[in-house]
């Protein structure tokens, strides 16, 4: 089991950058596939970026070229470097962990429902 705590959110002007962190405690951080998701009130939680246990990243089209996901297994920490932030990036950002040994139907690793552990979220507000 792993516990996740996000930090680094805040208010930032459009066009600027922000880095989110997700500190993991418990066993086996390096064995989990990790992801960042975001949610706007009244809308579904959606994938932002994923990273496999072998450090293979995958971004949502909406953030491609602007956001970078990374992990430091020695420090049990997941990061999301966000640059050129846009108003539509405003959301609560969550980190999540998935046990890759558990099969995912249809390979839909972008779905929040296949992630087993979640942090409490950190809000990001992009201002004009």
Beta strands, then each sheet from edge to edge (+ up, - down):
strand 1: 2-7
strand 2: 10-13
strand 3: 18-26
strand 4: 32-39
strand 5: 46-51
strand 6: 57-59
strand 7: 67-72
strand 8: 77-82
strand 9: 91-99
strand 10: 117-118
strand 11: 122-127
sheet 1: 1+ 3- 8+ 7-
sheet 2: 2+ 11+ 9- 4+ 5- 6+
sheet 3: 2+ 11+ 9- 10+
end
